[in-house]
Amino acid sequence: MSQQMVRIVIDRLLNDEGLRVRFVRDRIETLGALSSLGLALTRAEIDVFLRSDARLWFWDAGVAGIHTH
């Protein structure tokens, strides 16, 4: 179940610019808000999100050669 939660959080961060900006500004508050919506993560998963490079969340699919339709 936890792997599914991680996927959902990643999907939301990549597809919701407002959430992404909020996350980069205040990661703990944003993860807490997602948790209150039922997206529970383990401590280890939260730690990975907290330590992630902010540039990762603003990766441009075009730069990577990924075509989204």
Secondary structure, DSSP 8 states (H G I E B T S, - for coil): -HHHHHHHHHHHHHH-HHHHHHHHH-HHHHHHHHHHTT----HHHHHHHHHS-GGGGG--TTTTT----
